[in-house]
Amino acid sequence: MSLNVIKQSIDLGDGRIIEIETGKLAKQADGAVVVRQGDTMLLATVVSNKDAKEGVDFLPLSVDYQEKYAASGRIPGGFLRREARLSDYEVLISRLVDRALRPLFPDDYHADTQVMISLISSDKDIMPDALAGLAASAALAVSDIPFNGPISEVRVAKIDGQLVINPSRTDLERATLEFIVAGSAKDINMVEGESNEIAEAELVEAIQFAHTAIKKHCAAQEELTKLVGKTEKRTYSHENSDLELKAKITADTYAQVYAVAKSGVGKDERSAAFKAIQDEVIAALGEDASESIIFLAKKYFHDVQYDAVRALLLNEGIRLDGRSTTQIRPIWSEVGYLPAAHGSAIFTRGETQSLTTVTLGAKDDEQMIDGAFINGYNKFMLHYNFPAFSTGEARPNRGVGRREIGHGNLAMRAIKKVLPADSENPYTIRVVSDILESNGSSSMATVCAGTLALMDAGIKIKAPVTGIAMGLITDEKTGKYAILSDILGDEDHLGDMDFKVTGTKNGITACQMDLKVNGLSYEVLSKALDQAKEGRLHILNEISKTLAAPREDYKPHAPRIVSLTIDKEYIGAVIGPGGKIIQEMQRETGATISIEEKDNKGMVQIFADNKASIDDAVRRIKAIAAKPEVGEIYEGKVKSIMPFGAFVEIMPGKDGLLHISEIDWKRYETMDGIFQVGDEVRVKLLDVDKQGKLKLSRKALLPRPPKEEVQKADA
């Protein structure tokens, strides 16, 4: 059997090559490619049904990114020892690809479509997430699935003052900004990442730099499509239409919908008014109306809402809740609301509310990350919860969804940039945001509430962080556009852009942008960023009225941590054989003790909820790890008696010889009757020889008798 393997290369311009190969693997999929850079290889496949299901008016697209442990020569942990549900890291990459692909499918394409991307070989220094979007798009490019691409994703970072595309994992550790940017050859449609309080112009520059690389990736995919012969895509018909019905519904309801949109009433009242108009439309169809006609009527009514709300904004500058385009909804906040939490805050903006807590833990509370590509420990966690009641709905709780993971990750990235350095903060920190009300921008409410809760907990963050969600309404025909600050849920749903920006007074710490239309100019992007800055600073001023800086101390009931550094040679002595010593100390003091070797030193962390426990544990560890110092006086204990003297323990595990000649000024011929094992004796350390043996003296602490008495005693 012969293979028709086709390859296409992309030169990154610095000697690095990305290779796209198709025709060798997974040939029964509609499209399949292997993308390779160095030893990193991704297999991307795409399959789409020929027909859409009845009554579906959206694109049922699923994107899954998974890392095979064999790719990095590892066996999965856990009882089953096999890849299980996607990790948060894999979900986040899946979301990045999904958000880049979804807007580029035709609006009327509604067939079930599945994109799967697998890491099948891993290079420890090449980040696979920056290649996942390219792989998915290339799989679509070699298929007959309708897609208005190609697209690609790249990571852009600033390292040592220079912008770099897809930097190595090692270099990325020095980055001052890091963004994943996605787009087509014409436009950018997705941005997500973090930065060290950069200016708005620096973000725009990074996006432009990334777009230059994306254009090269798209050109390579277009050439690949020609080589494979998939320039003609499949024909489909996934939507029924009734233009007469559409015209009638528009004529009958547009004015009513426009009036409701202009009324400025609250979310619930507005939703009820829109539903009442829709119910009239359905009722007018008659009792004999088929399900397909009712389905079309609801779709056309939604189109009326879409058009009316956008026209109101573009023509009159009026938003659904009556605000101006730059106006922020009313804000109130409170800290210390939960007395038992280590830190807590409520942040409410309009009809969006977050109740956020901070919990301080020890090193043992760190999150273990056991992935095929990334593994290690994480000492800062932020979890976001979005219960159904926050939007007045009743639905079962099925665990954390992809949206919650994504929103929590964005807030985590925003706040992470202002946390104190590890050397200044010994705690493992968990922030949890529970959204109690939601009408737009709950992830940004999480950032604001998280900042307040951390300051309430006494964590010395570098500066408060706030966030805002920006929106965009455009009209391609007239060129009109409106940039909206602090968007509502409906404005997100009916708008063309959702752009979340977080930062301090000094600059941007994170952002996330999703575009649903083509052609966002960099001029409009810059205006949106400047308007977002004004909004962020307004929100910062509001939360500063509640709490402007971290509290001077932790809460009285918060656990305390003391960190010690001991010499590497004493790590084993502190732990003891089989952990006996450290377990005994933890049991007897009530403190939690962890120890690890770092930079050729023993780093000890002692965690307890009261000072007495910590002091007791510190004293014991210092006693074990202390170095005997020549000239120091010690309260020792006789451990054993020999004919030539006694061995005295002056520190745990450290014995020295008290020679018979150093017991007293008078001379002893034998050790009989001088000491018993267990006797306490005060001694001075005279010397430590090259072998580490300790020479002790009791005589040196006794008054020297007159010379004649010494001679008489010797006689």
N, C-alpha and C positions, 0 to 999 in steps of 0.2 A: 504494500500500500504506500503510495507516494504522498508526501505532504506538500502543500502549497503554502510555505511559510513566508510571510511578508513582514519586513522590518522597516522601521523609520526611526531616525535618530534626531535628538535635539541637543545642540551644543550650548551649554550654559555660558560659554565664553571665557572660562578660566581653566579649561582642561577637563572639566567634568562633563560627562555625556549621559543623557537619559535615552534609553532605547525602548521603543514600543514594538512588540512582536505579536502577530496574530496568525492563526492557521495551524497552530500546533496543539493547543489545549482547549478543552471544553467546546468542541465544535458543534454540539447540538444546541447550545445556547444561541439566541438571536445575534449576540455579539459577545466576543471574548478576546481579551488582550492580556499580555504580560508586560508590565512596565518595570524596567530595571535601571537602577543606578548603583554602581558598585556591587556589593553583594546583597543589596536590598531588592527584593522582587515582590511585586503585587500582582495577583491574578484578579482581574475584574470581569464579571459577566453581567449581561443584561438580558432579560426575557420579558416580553410583553404579549399579552393575549391579543388575538386578532379582533375580538369583539368586546364591547363594553357590557357590563351588567345592566339590566333594566333599572331605570330610576336613579342612575348615578350621574351627577352633574359636576363631578370634580375628578381630579386625577388621583387614582388610588396607587400612589407611588410608595414603595418601601425601599429604604437604603440601609444595608447592613455592612459594617466594616468589622472584620474579625481578625485577630492575630493568632496564628497557629504557634503553639509553644515550640514545636519542632523547628520552627524558623530560626530560633536562637539557641537550639540545642538544649532545651529545657523540658522537663516533665511537669505538667500542671500540679498544683497543690490540691488540697481537699481530699475527701474520701474517695471520690470516683476517679480521680487522676485523669480527667479529660476536660476539654474545653466545655464550659457551661454557658450560662446566660452571659450576654455582653457586659463587660465591665463599664463603669462610668466613662473611662478613657475611650473605650471603643464606641460608646454611645455618642460622645461628644464629636468624634471624627465622623460618625455616620450622619450626625446633624449638619456638620459643615458641608458635606457633600450634597446632602438632600437640599439644603437651602440654596446651593449654587445651581443645581440642576432644575429644580421644580419650576422656576419662572420661565424657563426656556422651552418647555413643552408647549405645543399648541393649546390654546384655550379650550378647544372643542375636542381634545383627545382625552378619553375617559377609560381606557382599557387598563386592567390591572398590570402594573409594571414593577418588576423587582430588579434592583441593582445589588449585587453582592461583590464585595472587595475583600480579598484575603491576603494577609501578609504571609507569604510562603517561604521567604528567606530574608534574614535580617542582618544588616550591617550595623554594628553597635553605635556607629557615629553618624549614620544617615537617617534622618527623621522620616519615617514612612508616611506620616499624616500629610506632609506637603505634596506627596505624589498621588494621594487617594483620589482627589478630584480629577486630575489628569487621567488616571486609569479609568474611572467611571465614564468620563466623556469620550475617551478613545474607544471603549466598548460600544457606546452608542454610535460612534462615527463609523464603525465597521459593520453596523447592523442596518436593517431597513426600517427601524423605528423612527417615526417622525420626531424631529428634535431641532430646534432653532439655534443650534450651537455651531461649532463646538465651544466648550469653555475649558478653563483650567484654573487650578488653585496653586498659589505659591506662598511660601513664607518669606516675608521681608523683615529684616532685622537691621538694626544699627549697631555695629560692633567696632569699637575703637574709633568712633566718629564717622564710619563709612557704612553706607547702605549695602546690604548683601542679600542675594536671593538664595533661599534654601541653604542656610548655613549649617555647618556640622553641629552635632549635639554639644561637642566640647566648646566651640566658639559661642554657641547660643548662651552659655552661662555668663558671658560678659555683655550681653545685649542690653541696651538702654530702651529699646522698643522692639516689639515682636508682634507682627500681625499676619494672620492668614488672609489673603486677598483672593477673591474669585471673580471671574468675569469672562466675557467673550472678547473677540478681537475689537469690538466697537465700544463696549461698556463694562463698567464694574458693577457687579450686582450683590456682592457679599463681602463684608469685612468683619473680622473679629480678632481681638488681641489685647495686649496690655503694654504699658510703658511707664517710664520713670518721670511722671509729671512733665510731659512734653507740651510744647506750644501747638496750637491748632495748625499753623503753617507746616510744622514738621510732620504732622500726620498726613496732610495732603501730599506733601513731597514723597513720603513713603508709599502712598497708594499709587501715585503716578509712576514711581520707579517699578513697582510690582506689575503694573499694567503693561509696561514695555516688555517684560519677560513673558507675560501671559499671551501677548500677541504672537510671539515666536512659537509657543506651545500650540496655539490654535492653527497657525499656518502648517505646522507639521501634521496635525490631525486631518486637515483638509486634504493634504497630499496623500495621507494614508487612505482616506475615503476613496480617492480616485484610483489608487493602486489596487484596492480590494474590489472596486467596481460597485460601490453602494451609494452612488450619487442619487439614484432614484429611490425614494422611500415608499413604503406601502400606502395604499389608499385606504381610507376608512370613513365611516359615517357613524359617529357616536352620539349625535344629537338630532332629535326631531325638531321641527320648527313649525310655527304657525304665525306667520308675519301679521295676519289679520288680527289674531288674538293679541299679539304684542302691541300693535298700534292702538287697539281698543283700551287695553289696560293702561297704557301710557297716557292716553287722552283722559281717561276717567279718573286716574289717581295722582298724576304728577302734582297738580296744584295742592291737593290735600297733603301729600307727603312733604312737599316743600314747606307748607305752613307748619306742620309738626316739627320739622327740622329747625325752623326759624323760631319756634316758641320758646326755646331755652329751658324747657322743663328737665327734671331729673331723669336718670337712666331708666328706672322702672316705669315711670309715667310715659316716657317717650316710647319705650318698647311696647307698652300696652296700646298706645295710640296707633303705632304702625301695625300691630297685630289686628286691631279692629278694622283698619282699612283693608288688610289682606283678607280677613274673614268675609268682608263684603264682596270682594272680588271672587272668592270661591263660591259664595252663595249665589252670585249672579250667573254662575255657570250652569246652575240647575242641578237637581238631584240625580239626573241621569248622566252627569259628566263622568267620563272615564278617568281612571287613575293617571293615565298619561297626560290628559288635558290639565288635570289639577296640578300635576308635577310641573308642566310648562307654565301654568299661570303663576305659581309660586316663584319660579325662576324669573319670569318677566317682571314680577313685582319687585323682586330683589334688584333687578336692573334699574328700575325706577328710583328706588332708594339710593342706589349708587350714584346715579346721575344727578338727582336733586340735591343731595348733601354736598357733592362736589361743586355744583353750580352755585349754591348758596355761598360757599366759601370763596370761590374765584370771582364771583360777580359783586358780592356785597361784603365780603370779609367777615361773615358771621359764622361762628362755630355752633355745633349742636347744643352746647351748654351756655351759649351767649358770650363766651369770652372773646377777646381779641386774639390774634395769632400768636402774640408773645406773652400773653397773660398766664401765670401759674395759678393753679387752683389753691384755695385756702389750705394752710398747713397748721397742724398743731402736733406737738410731741410731748412726751413725758419719759423720764428715766426713773429707775428704781421701782417700777410698778410691782414687780414680783419680789417679795422680801427674801425668799429662800434662794433665789438664783444668785450666781456670782456677779452677774450684771444683766440688766434688762432695759428695754426701751419700747415705747409705742411711737410709731411714726404714721401720721395720717395726712394724706394729701387728697382733697376732694373725697371721692368714694373709694379710695384705695388705702388699705391699712395693713401694716405689718406689726406683729408683736414678736420681738426678737430677744433671744436670750444668749448669754455667754457663759460657758462652763470652762473652768480651768482644771487641767489635769496634769498628771506627771508624765514622765517619759514612757512609762508602760502603757499610757493611753494613746500613744501615737498610732496613726493608721498605717497598717502594713499594705503596701502596694505590691501585688504579685502578678505582674503582667509578663507577656512574652517579650516585649521590648523594654518597658519601663518597670523597674521594681526597686523597692526601698521603703522608706518611711516618710510619713507626712505629719507634721505637727500643727498644721492649721487646716481646719475643716469648716466649710460653710454649707449648711443644708437648708434647702428651700422647700416648703410644703404648701400645696395649693388645694385645700379641701373644697368640696363642692359647695358648701354653704357660703363660701366667700362671694359667689355669684348668684346666690339664691336658688341653687339647684339641689336636687336630691339624686345622688348616684352613688353606687357602692365604691368603697375605697379598695382599689386593686394594687396598692403599692405605688412606689415612685415611678413616674413616667419620664419619658425622654425630655419633655418640656421642663419638668421640675429640675432634672439634672442640668440642663442647659442654662436655665435662669440662675440656679445656685452657683454654677461655675463662673458665670459672668460677674456676679456679685463678689465671689471669692477673689477673682483676679483684680477687681477694683480695689478691694480693701487690703489685699496681700502686700501691695506696694508701699503701704504706710506703716506696716507692723514693725516693731523694734527688731533689731538684729538678734539672732539666737543668743549671742553673748549677753544681751541685755534683757532677754526674756526667757526664763527657763521653762515656762509653761507650755503644755500642749493645749491649744485653744480650739473649742468647738463653738461655732455660732449657728444658731438655728432660727430661721425666719418662718413664722407661721402667718400666712396671708389670711386675714380675717374678713377683709372686704376687697373686692377687685373691680376696678373700672379703668384699666389701663396702667401700664408701667409699674407692675408690682415688683419686678426685679430691681428697679431703681429705688423703690420704697425700701427694699431689703438693704440696699447699700446705705441709705440714710439711717435706718433703724440700727443696722449693724455697727455703724460708726458711733452712734450714741451709746449703744449697749457696751461696746468695748471701752469707751471712756468712762462709763458708769462702773465698769469692773476694775478700773484703775490701770488698764493696759496703756502704756505710754506710746500711743501711736504718734507718728511724726507730724500728722496734720489731719483734720477731719476731711472725709470724702463724702461728696454728694453725687447724685446722678439724675439725669433727666432723659426722657424719651421724646425724640423729635419726630415729626411727621412731614409728609409732603403731598400736596395735591397738584397735579399738573394737567394741562390740556395741550396735547401735541398740535392740535389744529391752530389754536390762537397763540400758543407760546406762553400763556399765562401760567403762573405757579404761585403757590402759597406755602410757606414754611411754618409749621405749627409747633409750638412749644408745649410740652407736657400733654401728650395726646391721650384721648379717651380710648377705650376699647373699640368703639365703633369707628373712630377715626383711623385706628390701626387697620381694622378689617376693610374699610372702604377706601383707604388711602394708598399711595404709591410707594411709601417708604416708612420703615421703622428703624430709627437711628438712635441708639442708646449711647450716651456719653457720660462717663464718670470722671471725677477729678477733684483735686484740691484747689485752693486759691492760686497755686503755682502752676498747675497744668493738668493734662489728661493722664489718668492712670489706666483706663480701659475703655473699649468701645465695641459696639456690635451694630452692624448695619445690614439690613436686608432691603433690596430694591425689587419692586414688582413691575417696573416699566423700563423701557430703554431710554438711554440718553440723559443721564444725570451729568450735567457739566460740572467741571471743577469749580466754576464760579458759584454755582448754586450750592455745592458741597461746602465751600468756604463760608458762605453766608449762613448755612445751617449750623456749622461748627461755632461761628461767632455768636449766633443767637442762642445756641446751647450753653455757651459759656456764661452769658448773661443770666440764663435760667439757673444754672448751677450755683452761681454766686448769690442769687436771690435765696435759693433754698438753704445754702450754707449760712446766710445771715439769719434765717428763721430758726434753724436748729441750734445755732449758737446762743440764742436767747434761752434755750433750755439747758444746754451744757456746752461751754465753749472749749473746754480742755479736759484731759483725763484727770480723774480724781487723784489726790496725792497718795492715797494708799488703797489697798485692796479692801473689800468688804470684811468685817470682823469674822464672818463665818467662812470666808474663802480659804482654801488650803494654802499653805506656805511651802515654798521650795527653797532649799539651800544647796548651792553647788560647791563642790570641793574639787581641787586638783591634787592628785597624789602621784608619786613616782610610779612608773610602769611596773617596777619590780614588786610593788606591794599589792597589785591587783589580785593576784592569786591568794595572798594572805587575807584580804578583805572578804573574798568569796568563800575561801575555805574548801577543803576536800568535799566534792560533790555538792557544793553550795551550803555546807553545814554552818559556817560562820555567819554569812549574810542572812540566811533564813532565821537563825537564832536571834540575830540583832533585830530583824523585822518583827519577830514574834514578841520579843521582850520590850521593844520600844514603841510598837504600834505604828512605826513609820514605814513607808515604802522606799526601798533603796534600790537604785539602779546604777550600774557601773559599766563603762565601755572604754575601750582604748581608742584614743584619738590624738593624732600628732605626737605619738610616742609618750603620751601621758595617760593616766587613768582619770577619766572624767566621772565623778560621782555626783548623783542627784538624790537628795533626800526630800521626801514629800510627806507631809503630815498636816492634820487639821488643828494641831496645837503646838505651842512653842516648846513645851516640856519634852515631847516626843522627839522633836527635831534636835534639841540640845543634847539629849541623851545619845542619839544616834551619831551626832557629830563628834561627841567626846570619844565614843568607842572607835570610830573610824580613824580619828586623829591618833588615838593611842596605838592602833595597829600600824598605821602608815608613817608614824613619826620616825624621824632618823635620830638615833642616839647622838647626843652632842657632848664632845669632850669638855669636861669642866662642870657639866650639869649635875645636879643632885637628884636622886630618884628614891622613891619609896618602893623598895623591892620585896620580893617574896622568895624564900629559900625553896628551890625546886629539888635539889639533890645535894648530898654531902659525900665528899671524897676525902681520902687521907691527906691530900695537899690543900684542901680548901672547900668552898661551897659554891655551887652554881646558883646565881640569884637572877630571877626574872625581873627586869626593870621596866619592860614594856611587854604587851601581849606578844608572845612568840620570840622575845629577844632576851636571851640569857647571857650573863657575863660571869667571869670567874672572879670570885673574891678569894684571893690566895690567903693561906693561913698567916702569911707575914703581913697582910694588909687588914687583919681583923682588929688589931689593937696595937698600942705602942709596946705593950709587953709581949714577950715571946711565948708562943704555944708550941708544945712538942707534938701534940695530937689534937684531932678535931673532936675527940670524945667529949660530950656534954656541953659543947659551945652553942650549937644550934640544933633545932629540930626542923624537919621538913614542914614547910608551911609558915615558919616564923617570918614576921615582917622585919626588915632591916633597912636602915637608911644608908645609902652608899653614894659615892661620887664616882663618875666615870673618868678614869685617868687616861685611857688610851684606846684606840681602835687600830689593830694591826692590819697589815696588807690582806690578810685572809678574812677580815671583818670580825675577828674575835675581840670581845670586850674585856678590858681590864678594869676591875672595880676596886674601890678602897673604902673601908669603913673607918680605918685609922685616920684618914685625911680629914675626917669630920670631928675627930675628938681633940680636945685640948692637948697640946704636947706637954708632957710632964717634965719637971726639971731633969737635967742630964743624969744626976746621981741616982734618981729613982728609976730611970730607965735602965741604968747599969745594974742596979740592985735587982730589978725584976729579971733581967737577963741572966744574972748569976743564979 
